[in-house]
Amino acid sequence: MDLRDQLKNIFPDHKEQDFEMPAEKFVQQEPLVCKFEKKGRHGKPVTLVEGFEGSDEELKKISKKIKTTLGIGGSEKDGMIIIQGDNRDKIMTILKEMGYKTKRVGG
């Protein structure tokens, strides 16, 4: 006899309702760091978004949103989003619309 059966015995007139627990929303503690880098990638400029504290799935969703909105390429690895070109201002705007705090680093 499980807990539901025991409760039915105690409260026979009670109508059972299915409640779904709301999904726990992740809250980023530190701001995401948006910086421009040119060295180490064969001289090609990229924008790096670092400091994400959530899951890899959430990181991929953020990366996909940025890439599709701007129509540019990029990738995500090691908790960092790499976007082609110097697009710090646009990326920061997108992240703010998504509810993340951002901080611009360098230049």
Biopython code that builds the backbone (N, CA, C, O; Angstrom):
import numpy as np
from Bio.PDB.StructureBuilder import StructureBuilder

atoms = [
    (1, "MET", "N", (0.856, -1.174, 0.000)),
    (1, "MET", "CA", (0.000, 0.000, 0.000)),
    (1, "MET", "C", (0.901, 1.236, 0.000)),
    (1, "MET", "O", (1.719, 1.426, 0.900)),
    (2, "ASP", "N", (0.737, 2.054, -1.009)),
    (2, "ASP", "CA", (1.570, 3.256, -1.076)),
    (2, "ASP", "C", (0.870, 4.423, -0.380)),
    (2, "ASP", "O", (-0.236, 4.284, 0.143)),
    (3, "LEU", "N", (1.528, 5.553, -0.388)),
    (3, "LEU", "CA", (1.041, 6.729, 0.327)),
    (3, "LEU", "C", (-0.308, 7.210, -0.208)),
    (3, "LEU", "O", (-1.169, 7.627, 0.567)),
    (4, "ARG", "N", (-0.497, 7.155, -1.527)),
    (4, "ARG", "CA", (-1.766, 7.611, -2.105)),
    (4, "ARG", "C", (-2.943, 6.756, -1.614)),
    (4, "ARG", "O", (-4.013, 7.273, -1.295)),
    (5, "ASP", "N", (-2.719, 5.443, -1.561)),
    (5, "ASP", "CA", (-3.787, 4.559, -1.084)),
    (5, "ASP", "C", (-4.115, 4.833, 0.381)),
    (5, "ASP", "O", (-5.281, 4.824, 0.775)),
    (6, "GLN", "N", (-3.089, 5.076, 1.176)),
    (6, "GLN", "CA", (-3.313, 5.383, 2.584)),
    (6, "GLN", "C", (-4.109, 6.679, 2.751)),
    (6, "GLN", "O", (-5.008, 6.767, 3.588)),
    (7, "LEU", "N", (-3.765, 7.677, 1.944)),
    (7, "LEU", "CA", (-4.492, 8.948, 2.019)),
    (7, "LEU", "C", (-5.943, 8.792, 1.571)),
    (7, "LEU", "O", (-6.834, 9.442, 2.119)),
    (8, "LYS", "N", (-6.187, 7.931, 0.574)),
    (8, "LYS", "CA", (-7.574, 7.682, 0.142)),
    (8, "LYS", "C", (-8.387, 7.042, 1.260)),
    (8, "LYS", "O", (-9.571, 7.336, 1.424)),
    (9, "ASN", "N", (-7.744, 6.166, 2.028)),
    (9, "ASN", "CA", (-8.442, 5.531, 3.151)),
    (9, "ASN", "C", (-8.760, 6.543, 4.245)),
    (9, "ASN", "O", (-9.820, 6.476, 4.867)),
    (10, "ILE", "N", (-7.851, 7.472, 4.478)),
    (10, "ILE", "CA", (-8.057, 8.465, 5.523)),
    (10, "ILE", "C", (-9.060, 9.533, 5.094)),
    (10, "ILE", "O", (-9.913, 9.949, 5.878)),
    (11, "PHE", "N", (-8.946, 9.974, 3.834)),
    (11, "PHE", "CA", (-9.820, 11.028, 3.300)),
    (11, "PHE", "C", (-10.571, 10.497, 2.077)),
    (11, "PHE", "O", (-10.172, 10.778, 0.947)),
    (12, "PRO", "N", (-11.647, 9.738, 2.278)),
    (12, "PRO", "CA", (-12.337, 9.120, 1.130)),
    (12, "PRO", "C", (-13.054, 10.124, 0.227)),
    (12, "PRO", "O", (-13.258, 9.840, -0.953)),
    (13, "ASP", "N", (-13.439, 11.280, 0.746)),
    (13, "ASP", "CA", (-14.176, 12.264, -0.061)),
    (13, "ASP", "C", (-13.260, 13.182, -0.863)),
    (13, "ASP", "O", (-13.733, 13.966, -1.686)),
    (14, "HIS", "N", (-11.976, 13.091, -0.632)),
    (14, "HIS", "CA", (-11.025, 13.984, -1.303)),
    (14, "HIS", "C", (-10.854, 13.593, -2.766)),
    (14, "HIS", "O", (-10.670, 12.419, -3.088)),
    (15, "LYS", "N", (-10.917, 14.590, -3.650)),
    (15, "LYS", "CA", (-10.708, 14.349, -5.077)),
    (15, "LYS", "C", (-9.228, 14.566, -5.386)),
    (15, "LYS", "O", (-8.649, 15.604, -5.066)),
    (16, "GLU", "N", (-8.658, 13.584, -5.999)),
    (16, "GLU", "CA", (-7.223, 13.646, -6.296)),
    (16, "GLU", "C", (-6.987, 14.499, -7.539)),
    (16, "GLU", "O", (-7.684, 14.366, -8.545)),
    (17, "GLN", "N", (-6.006, 15.362, -7.449)),
    (17, "GLN", "CA", (-5.622, 16.214, -8.571)),
    (17, "GLN", "C", (-4.163, 15.959, -8.875)),
    (17, "GLN", "O", (-3.349, 15.738, -7.979)),
    (18, "ASP", "N", (-3.858, 15.992, -10.129)),
    (18, "ASP", "CA", (-2.455, 15.827, -10.517)),
    (18, "ASP", "C", (-1.795, 17.188, -10.561)),
    (18, "ASP", "O", (-2.178, 18.060, -11.340)),
    (19, "PHE", "N", (-0.804, 17.353, -9.716)),
    (19, "PHE", "CA", (-0.050, 18.588, -9.685)),
    (19, "PHE", "C", (1.331, 18.329, -10.255)),
    (19, "PHE", "O", (1.983, 17.341, -9.918)),
    (20, "GLU", "N", (1.757, 19.210, -11.106)),
    (20, "GLU", "CA", (3.121, 19.123, -11.621)),
    (20, "GLU", "C", (3.946, 20.170, -10.903)),
    (20, "GLU", "O", (3.543, 21.325, -10.773)),
    (21, "MET", "N", (5.085, 19.751, -10.451)),
    (21, "MET", "CA", (5.982, 20.697, -9.800)),
    (21, "MET", "C", (6.537, 21.638, -10.863)),
    (21, "MET", "O", (6.962, 21.185, -11.926)),
    (22, "PRO", "N", (6.538, 22.934, -10.592)),
    (22, "PRO", "CA", (7.099, 23.851, -11.580)),
    (22, "PRO", "C", (8.593, 23.584, -11.733)),
    (22, "PRO", "O", (9.286, 23.254, -10.771)),
    (23, "ALA", "N", (9.066, 23.734, -12.962)),
    (23, "ALA", "CA", (10.485, 23.513, -13.217)),
    (23, "ALA", "C", (11.307, 24.556, -12.470)),
    (23, "ALA", "O", (10.987, 25.744, -12.473)),
    (24, "GLU", "N", (12.345, 24.095, -11.848)),
    (24, "GLU", "CA", (13.186, 25.002, -11.081)),
    (24, "GLU", "C", (13.997, 25.837, -12.061)),
    (24, "GLU", "O", (14.725, 25.297, -12.894)),
    (25, "LYS", "N", (13.869, 27.141, -11.959)),
    (25, "LYS", "CA", (14.543, 28.026, -12.894)),
    (25, "LYS", "C", (15.961, 28.308, -12.412)),
    (25, "LYS", "O", (16.193, 28.638, -11.249)),
    (26, "PHE", "N", (16.897, 28.166, -13.342)),
    (26, "PHE", "CA", (18.296, 28.405, -13.034)),
    (26, "PHE", "C", (18.540, 29.910, -12.951)),
    (26, "PHE", "O", (18.028, 30.671, -13.772)),
    (27, "VAL", "N", (19.319, 30.336, -11.963)),
    (27, "VAL", "CA", (19.645, 31.744, -11.798)),
    (27, "VAL", "C", (21.154, 31.894, -11.855)),
    (27, "VAL", "O", (21.877, 31.301, -11.055)),
    (28, "GLN", "N", (21.619, 32.680, -12.793)),
    (28, "GLN", "CA", (23.045, 32.952, -12.956)),
    (28, "GLN", "C", (23.487, 33.914, -11.866)),
    (28, "GLN", "O", (22.898, 34.985, -11.719)),
    (29, "GLN", "N", (24.514, 33.556, -11.097)),
    (29, "GLN", "CA", (24.981, 34.390, -9.997)),
    (29, "GLN", "C", (25.891, 35.525, -10.475)),
    (29, "GLN", "O", (25.667, 36.685, -10.131)),
    (30, "GLU", "N", (26.897, 35.198, -11.252)),
    (30, "GLU", "CA", (27.858, 36.181, -11.754)),
    (30, "GLU", "C", (27.465, 36.614, -13.163)),
    (30, "GLU", "O", (26.829, 35.842, -13.880)),
    (31, "PRO", "N", (27.832, 37.838, -13.580)),
    (31, "PRO", "CA", (27.514, 38.256, -14.944)),
    (31, "PRO", "C", (28.340, 37.484, -15.964)),
    (31, "PRO", "O", (29.463, 37.064, -15.682)),
    (32, "LEU", "N", (27.768, 37.302, -17.155)),
    (32, "LEU", "CA", (28.496, 36.668, -18.249)),
    (32, "LEU", "C", (29.512, 37.667, -18.789)),
    (32, "LEU", "O", (29.198, 38.847, -18.943)),
    (33, "VAL", "N", (30.708, 37.211, -19.073)),
    (33, "VAL", "CA", (31.776, 38.083, -19.554)),
    (33, "VAL", "C", (31.828, 37.980, -21.068)),
    (33, "VAL", "O", (31.976, 36.890, -21.619)),
    (34, "CYS", "N", (31.707, 39.122, -21.740)),
    (34, "CYS", "CA", (31.730, 39.203, -23.191)),
    (34, "CYS", "C", (33.026, 39.883, -23.601)),
    (34, "CYS", "O", (33.213, 41.065, -23.311)),
    (35, "LYS", "N", (33.940, 39.156, -24.280)),
    (35, "LYS", "CA", (35.198, 39.779, -24.651)),
    (35, "LYS", "C", (35.582, 39.433, -26.071)),
    (35, "LYS", "O", (35.127, 38.436, -26.631)),
    (36, "PHE", "N", (36.430, 40.276, -26.647)),
    (36, "PHE", "CA", (36.891, 40.149, -28.016)),
    (36, "PHE", "C", (38.297, 39.579, -27.995)),
    (36, "PHE", "O", (39.129, 39.989, -27.185)),
    (37, "GLU", "N", (38.564, 38.625, -28.893)),
    (37, "GLU", "CA", (39.882, 38.020, -28.958)),
    (37, "GLU", "C", (40.264, 37.795, -30.406)),
    (37, "GLU", "O", (39.440, 37.392, -31.228)),
    (38, "LYS", "N", (41.528, 38.062, -30.708)),
    (38, "LYS", "CA", (41.994, 37.891, -32.073)),
    (38, "LYS", "C", (43.152, 36.902, -32.159)),
    (38, "LYS", "O", (43.370, 36.302, -33.211)),
    (39, "LYS", "N", (43.883, 36.727, -31.087)),
    (39, "LYS", "CA", (45.045, 35.851, -31.138)),
    (39, "LYS", "C", (44.650, 34.400, -30.865)),
    (39, "LYS", "O", (43.655, 34.136, -30.189)),
    (40, "GLY", "N", (45.427, 33.478, -31.389)),
    (40, "GLY", "CA", (45.204, 32.069, -31.137)),
    (40, "GLY", "C", (44.217, 31.398, -32.068)),
    (40, "GLY", "O", (44.000, 30.192, -31.954)),
    (41, "ARG", "N", (43.611, 32.135, -32.984)),
    (41, "ARG", "CA", (42.651, 31.554, -33.926)),
    (41, "ARG", "C", (43.013, 31.963, -35.349)),
    (41, "ARG", "O", (42.157, 32.366, -36.136)),
    (42, "HIS", "N", (44.295, 31.850, -35.655)),
    (42, "HIS", "CA", (44.829, 32.181, -36.980)),
    (42, "HIS", "C", (44.481, 33.613, -37.393)),
    (42, "HIS", "O", (44.252, 33.885, -38.572)),
    (43, "GLY", "N", (44.444, 34.512, -36.433)),
    (43, "GLY", "CA", (44.195, 35.920, -36.707)),
    (43, "GLY", "C", (42.748, 36.281, -36.944)),
    (43, "GLY", "O", (42.445, 37.435, -37.246)),
    (44, "LYS", "N", (41.843, 35.321, -36.814)),
    (44, "LYS", "CA", (40.426, 35.607, -37.041)),
    (44, "LYS", "C", (39.799, 36.139, -35.750)),
    (44, "LYS", "O", (39.993, 35.558, -34.682)),
    (45, "PRO", "N", (39.057, 37.228, -35.841)),
    (45, "PRO", "CA", (38.442, 37.801, -34.633)),
    (45, "PRO", "C", (37.230, 36.978, -34.177)),
    (45, "PRO", "O", (36.427, 36.532, -34.996)),
    (46, "VAL", "N", (37.115, 36.787, -32.873)),
    (46, "VAL", "CA", (35.966, 36.090, -32.293)),
    (46, "VAL", "C", (35.513, 36.810, -31.031)),
    (46, "VAL", "O", (36.288, 37.522, -30.392)),
    (47, "THR", "N", (34.255, 36.614, -30.686)),
    (47, "THR", "CA", (33.710, 37.118, -29.438)),
    (47, "THR", "C", (33.502, 35.920, -28.522)),
    (47, "THR", "O", (32.892, 34.926, -28.917)),
    (48, "LEU", "N", (34.006, 36.017, -27.308)),
    (48, "LEU", "CA", (33.880, 34.937, -26.331)),
    (48, "LEU", "C", (32.889, 35.339, -25.244)),
    (48, "LEU", "O", (32.931, 36.459, -24.736)),
    (49, "VAL", "N", (32.009, 34.427, -24.897)),
    (49, "VAL", "CA", (31.094, 34.628, -23.782)),
    (49, "VAL", "C", (31.470, 33.584, -22.741)),
    (49, "VAL", "O", (31.311, 32.386, -22.973)),
    (50, "GLU", "N", (31.965, 34.036, -21.600)),
    (50, "GLU", "CA", (32.460, 33.137, -20.565)),
    (50, "GLU", "C", (31.694, 33.330, -19.266)),
    (50, "GLU", "O", (30.980, 34.316, -19.087)),
    (51, "GLY", "N", (31.857, 32.370, -18.366)),
    (51, "GLY", "CA", (31.308, 32.509, -17.027)),
    (51, "GLY", "C", (29.924, 31.931, -16.840)),
    (51, "GLY", "O", (29.275, 32.216, -15.834)),
    (52, "PHE", "N", (29.444, 31.118, -17.788)),
    (52, "PHE", "CA", (28.110, 30.535, -17.643)),
    (52, "PHE", "C", (28.169, 29.426, -16.606)),
    (52, "PHE", "O", (29.068, 28.585, -16.646)),
    (53, "GLU", "N", (27.219, 29.417, -15.676)),
    (53, "GLU", "CA", (27.222, 28.488, -14.552)),
    (53, "GLU", "C", (26.209, 27.355, -14.692)),
    (53, "GLU", "O", (26.147, 26.485, -13.823)),
    (54, "GLY", "N", (25.430, 27.344, -15.740)),
    (54, "GLY", "CA", (24.370, 26.349, -15.879)),
    (54, "GLY", "C", (24.818, 25.095, -16.599)),
    (54, "GLY", "O", (26.013, 24.819, -16.703)),
    (55, "SER", "N", (23.848, 24.332, -17.099)),
    (55, "SER", "CA", (24.121, 23.065, -17.760)),
    (55, "SER", "C", (24.584, 23.288, -19.204)),
    (55, "SER", "O", (24.437, 24.375, -19.762)),
    (56, "ASP", "N", (25.145, 22.228, -19.788)),
    (56, "ASP", "CA", (25.590, 22.298, -21.174)),
    (56, "ASP", "C", (24.416, 22.474, -22.133)),
    (56, "ASP", "O", (24.545, 23.134, -23.165)),
    (57, "GLU", "N", (23.266, 21.880, -21.790)),
    (57, "GLU", "CA", (22.077, 22.043, -22.624)),
    (57, "GLU", "C", (21.652, 23.505, -22.699)),
    (57, "GLU", "O", (21.343, 24.021, -23.773)),
    (58, "GLU", "N", (21.642, 24.161, -21.547)),
    (58, "GLU", "CA", (21.253, 25.577, -21.498)),
    (58, "GLU", "C", (22.264, 26.436, -22.261)),
    (58, "GLU", "O", (21.885, 27.395, -22.934)),
    (59, "LEU", "N", (23.541, 26.092, -22.154)),
    (59, "LEU", "CA", (24.588, 26.808, -22.885)),
    (59, "LEU", "C", (24.366, 26.681, -24.386)),
    (59, "LEU", "O", (24.537, 27.652, -25.124)),
    (60, "LYS", "N", (23.984, 25.486, -24.844)),
    (60, "LYS", "CA", (23.719, 25.277, -26.265)),
    (60, "LYS", "C", (22.506, 26.074, -26.730)),
    (60, "LYS", "O", (22.491, 26.596, -27.845)),
    (61, "LYS", "N", (21.483, 26.169, -25.867)),
    (61, "LYS", "CA", (20.295, 26.956, -26.224)),
    (61, "LYS", "C", (20.645, 28.432, -26.380)),
    (61, "LYS", "O", (20.188, 29.092, -27.313)),
    (62, "ILE", "N", (21.455, 28.940, -25.463)),
    (62, "ILE", "CA", (21.869, 30.343, -25.541)),
    (62, "ILE", "C", (22.688, 30.579, -26.791)),
    (62, "ILE", "O", (22.475, 31.561, -27.502)),
    (63, "SER", "N", (23.630, 29.678, -27.064)),
    (63, "SER", "CA", (24.482, 29.799, -28.240)),
    (63, "SER", "C", (23.651, 29.781, -29.525)),
    (63, "SER", "O", (23.874, 30.587, -30.429)),
    (64, "LYS", "N", (22.702, 28.864, -29.594)),
    (64, "LYS", "CA", (21.853, 28.760, -30.785)),
    (64, "LYS", "C", (21.033, 30.030, -30.984)),
    (64, "LYS", "O", (20.880, 30.501, -32.111)),
    (65, "LYS", "N", (20.506, 30.584, -29.895)),
    (65, "LYS", "CA", (19.715, 31.825, -29.975)),
    (65, "LYS", "C", (20.572, 32.962, -30.527)),
    (65, "LYS", "O", (20.126, 33.721, -31.387)),
    (66, "ILE", "N", (21.810, 33.077, -30.026)),
    (66, "ILE", "CA", (22.707, 34.130, -30.503)),
    (66, "ILE", "C", (23.029, 33.935, -31.969)),
    (66, "ILE", "O", (22.955, 34.883, -32.751)),
    (67, "LYS", "N", (23.389, 32.713, -32.355)),
    (67, "LYS", "CA", (23.802, 32.438, -33.733)),
    (67, "LYS", "C", (22.666, 32.637, -34.726)),
    (67, "LYS", "O", (22.880, 33.185, -35.807)),
    (68, "THR", "N", (21.451, 32.193, -34.371)),
    (68, "THR", "CA", (20.334, 32.353, -35.305)),
    (68, "THR", "C", (19.871, 33.800, -35.390)),
    (68, "THR", "O", (19.477, 34.262, -36.461)),
    (69, "THR", "N", (19.916, 34.518, -34.272)),
    (69, "THR", "CA", (19.502, 35.920, -34.282)),
    (69, "THR", "C", (20.449, 36.759, -35.127)),
    (69, "THR", "O", (20.008, 37.603, -35.907)),
    (70, "LEU", "N", (21.747, 36.531, -34.976)),
    (70, "LEU", "CA", (22.733, 37.319, -35.712)),
    (70, "LEU", "C", (23.057, 36.743, -37.085)),
    (70, "LEU", "O", (23.623, 37.438, -37.929)),
    (71, "GLY", "N", (22.707, 35.488, -37.316)),
    (71, "GLY", "CA", (22.983, 34.867, -38.612)),
    (71, "GLY", "C", (24.461, 34.630, -38.839)),
    (71, "GLY", "O", (24.944, 34.774, -39.962)),
    (72, "ILE", "N", (25.184, 34.270, -37.800)),
    (72, "ILE", "CA", (26.620, 34.024, -37.915)),
    (72, "ILE", "C", (26.977, 32.695, -37.270)),
    (72, "ILE", "O", (26.171, 32.107, -36.549)),
    (73, "GLY", "N", (28.180, 32.232, -37.531)),
    (73, "GLY", "CA", (28.630, 30.951, -37.011)),
    (73, "GLY", "C", (29.265, 31.069, -35.650)),
    (73, "GLY", "O", (29.589, 32.157, -35.175)),
    (74, "GLY", "N", (29.432, 29.925, -35.043)),
    (74, "GLY", "CA", (30.065, 29.878, -33.741)),
    (74, "GLY", "C", (29.950, 28.489, -33.153)),
    (74, "GLY", "O", (29.432, 27.572, -33.791)),
    (75, "SER", "N", (30.435, 28.339, -31.941)),
    (75, "SER", "CA", (30.362, 27.049, -31.267)),
    (75, "SER", "C", (30.351, 27.273, -29.761)),
    (75, "SER", "O", (30.481, 28.398, -29.278)),
    (76, "GLU", "N", (30.192, 26.171, -29.032)),
    (76, "GLU", "CA", (30.243, 26.242, -27.576)),
    (76, "GLU", "C", (31.052, 25.055, -27.086)),
    (76, "GLU", "O", (30.838, 23.921, -27.516)),
    (77, "LYS", "N", (31.985, 25.329, -26.180)),
    (77, "LYS", "CA", (32.761, 24.256, -25.576)),
    (77, "LYS", "C", (33.427, 24.755, -24.308)),
    (77, "LYS", "O", (33.734, 25.939, -24.173)),
    (78, "ASP", "N", (33.645, 23.836, -23.385)),
    (78, "ASP", "CA", (34.283, 24.139, -22.106)),
    (78, "ASP", "C", (33.584, 25.272, -21.358)),
    (78, "ASP", "O", (34.246, 26.087, -20.715)),
    (79, "GLY", "N", (32.257, 25.333, -21.433)),
    (79, "GLY", "CA", (31.508, 26.360, -20.721)),
    (79, "GLY", "C", (31.651, 27.747, -21.320)),
    (79, "GLY", "O", (31.407, 28.746, -20.643)),
    (80, "MET", "N", (32.046, 27.816, -22.591)),
    (80, "MET", "CA", (32.297, 29.097, -23.251)),
    (80, "MET", "C", (31.618, 29.089, -24.619)),
    (80, "MET", "O", (31.609, 28.068, -25.307)),
    (81, "ILE", "N", (31.055, 30.222, -25.006)),
    (81, "ILE", "CA", (30.451, 30.371, -26.328)),
    (81, "ILE", "C", (31.415, 31.167, -27.187)),
    (81, "ILE", "O", (31.883, 32.228, -26.775)),
    (82, "ILE", "N", (31.717, 30.666, -28.377)),
    (82, "ILE", "CA", (32.629, 31.327, -29.314)),
    (82, "ILE", "C", (31.814, 31.732, -30.535)),
    (82, "ILE", "O", (31.247, 30.881, -31.220)),
    (83, "ILE", "N", (31.758, 33.035, -30.807)),
    (83, "ILE", "CA", (30.994, 33.577, -31.935)),
    (83, "ILE", "C", (31.960, 34.285, -32.879)),
    (83, "ILE", "O", (32.837, 35.025, -32.435)),
    (84, "GLN", "N", (31.798, 34.058, -34.178)),
    (84, "GLN", "CA", (32.683, 34.665, -35.161)),
    (84, "GLN", "C", (32.480, 36.176, -35.212)),
    (84, "GLN", "O", (31.350, 36.663, -35.177)),
    (85, "GLY", "N", (33.590, 36.912, -35.295)),
    (85, "GLY", "CA", (33.554, 38.362, -35.449)),
    (85, "GLY", "C", (33.420, 39.098, -34.125)),
    (85, "GLY", "O", (33.204, 38.496, -33.073)),
    (86, "ASP", "N", (33.555, 40.432, -34.206)),
    (86, "ASP", "CA", (33.423, 41.279, -33.021)),
    (86, "ASP", "C", (31.976, 41.746, -32.915)),
    (86, "ASP", "O", (31.598, 42.753, -33.514)),
    (87, "ASN", "N", (31.177, 41.019, -32.157)),
    (87, "ASN", "CA", (29.752, 41.310, -32.017)),
    (87, "ASN", "C", (29.355, 41.476, -30.558)),
    (87, "ASN", "O", (28.249, 41.102, -30.167)),
    (88, "ARG", "N", (30.244, 42.030, -29.758)),
    (88, "ARG", "CA", (29.995, 42.127, -28.317)),
    (88, "ARG", "C", (28.713, 42.882, -27.990)),
    (88, "ARG", "O", (27.911, 42.426, -27.174)),
    (89, "ASP", "N", (28.521, 44.026, -28.620)),
    (89, "ASP", "CA", (27.342, 44.845, -28.288)),
    (89, "ASP", "C", (26.035, 44.123, -28.622)),
    (89, "ASP", "O", (25.089, 44.144, -27.835)),
    (90, "LYS", "N", (25.991, 43.486, -29.793)),
    (90, "LYS", "CA", (24.783, 42.773, -30.200)),
    (90, "LYS", "C", (24.527, 41.574, -29.293)),
    (90, "LYS", "O", (23.389, 41.315, -28.901)),
    (91, "ILE", "N", (25.587, 40.848, -28.963)),
    (91, "ILE", "CA", (25.457, 39.672, -28.105)),
    (91, "ILE", "C", (24.997, 40.089, -26.705)),
    (91, "ILE", "O", (24.145, 39.434, -26.106)),
    (92, "MET", "N", (25.560, 41.167, -26.196)),
    (92, "MET", "CA", (25.163, 41.648, -24.869)),
    (92, "MET", "C", (23.690, 42.044, -24.851)),
    (92, "MET", "O", (22.999, 41.805, -23.861)),
    (93, "THR", "N", (23.207, 42.642, -25.928)),
    (93, "THR", "CA", (21.795, 43.011, -26.027)),
    (93, "THR", "C", (20.909, 41.766, -26.010)),
    (93, "THR", "O", (19.890, 41.736, -25.319)),
    (94, "ILE", "N", (21.295, 40.741, -26.767)),
    (94, "ILE", "CA", (20.524, 39.496, -26.811)),
    (94, "ILE", "C", (20.499, 38.839, -25.433)),
    (94, "ILE", "O", (19.450, 38.383, -24.977)),
    (95, "LEU", "N", (21.652, 38.791, -24.773)),
    (95, "LEU", "CA", (21.728, 38.161, -23.455)),
    (95, "LEU", "C", (20.898, 38.919, -22.419)),
    (95, "LEU", "O", (20.273, 38.308, -21.552)),
    (96, "LYS", "N", (20.892, 40.247, -22.511)),
    (96, "LYS", "CA", (20.076, 41.043, -21.578)),
    (96, "LYS", "C", (18.595, 40.782, -21.802)),
    (96, "LYS", "O", (17.827, 40.716, -20.843)),
    (97, "GLU", "N", (18.182, 40.633, -23.070)),
    (97, "GLU", "CA", (16.786, 40.316, -23.374)),
    (97, "GLU", "C", (16.397, 38.949, -22.824)),
    (97, "GLU", "O", (15.240, 38.723, -22.471)),
    (98, "MET", "N", (17.375, 38.032, -22.751)),
    (98, "MET", "CA", (17.131, 36.690, -22.212)),
    (98, "MET", "C", (17.171, 36.682, -20.686)),
    (98, "MET", "O", (16.871, 35.661, -20.067)),
    (99, "GLY", "N", (17.539, 37.814, -20.072)),
    (99, "GLY", "CA", (17.523, 37.924, -18.625)),
    (99, "GLY", "C", (18.859, 37.696, -17.937)),
    (99, "GLY", "O", (18.900, 37.520, -16.719)),
    (100, "TYR", "N", (19.948, 37.694, -18.688)),
    (100, "TYR", "CA", (21.269, 37.493, -18.109)),
    (100, "TYR", "C", (21.977, 38.826, -17.916)),
    (100, "TYR", "O", (21.826, 39.745, -18.721)),
    (101, "LYS", "N", (22.747, 38.919, -16.846)),
    (101, "LYS", "CA", (23.603, 40.082, -16.636)),
    (101, "LYS", "C", (24.867, 39.872, -17.459)),
    (101, "LYS", "O", (25.376, 38.755, -17.553)),
    (102, "THR", "N", (25.371, 40.947, -18.053)),
    (102, "THR", "CA", (26.584, 40.837, -18.857)),
    (102, "THR", "C", (27.588, 41.895, -18.454)),
    (102, "THR", "O", (27.239, 42.921, -17.870)),
    (103, "LYS", "N", (28.836, 41.626, -18.776)),
    (103, "LYS", "CA", (29.907, 42.558, -18.495)),
    (103, "LYS", "C", (30.830, 42.554, -19.692)),
    (103, "LYS", "O", (31.269, 41.495, -20.140)),
    (104, "ARG", "N", (31.130, 43.735, -20.217)),
    (104, "ARG", "CA", (32.004, 43.854, -21.374)),
    (104, "ARG", "C", (33.437, 43.973, -20.897)),
    (104, "ARG", "O", (33.739, 44.750, -19.991)),
    (105, "VAL", "N", (34.326, 43.191, -21.519)),
    (105, "VAL", "CA", (35.722, 43.190, -21.137)),
    (105, "VAL", "C", (36.575, 43.516, -22.357)),
    (105, "VAL", "O", (36.389, 42.931, -23.424)),
    (106, "GLY", "N", (37.504, 44.442, -22.199)),
    (106, "GLY", "CA", (38.442, 44.786, -23.271)),
    (106, "GLY", "C", (37.847, 45.694, -24.319)),
    (106, "GLY", "O", (36.811, 45.392, -24.910)),
    (107, "GLY", "N", (38.511, 46.808, -24.544)),
    (107, "GLY", "CA", (38.175, 47.751, -25.604)),
    (107, "GLY", "C", (36.834, 48.298, -25.518)),
    (107, "GLY", "O", (36.441, 49.104, -26.360)),
]
sb = StructureBuilder()
sb.init_structure("model")
sb.init_model(0)
sb.init_chain("A")
sb.init_seg("    ")
for serial, (resi, resn, name, xyz) in enumerate(atoms, 1):
    if name == "N":
        sb.init_residue(resn, " ", resi, " ")
    sb.init_atom(name, np.array(xyz, "f"), 0.0, 1.0, " ", f" {name:<3s}", serial, name[0])
structure = sb.get_structure()
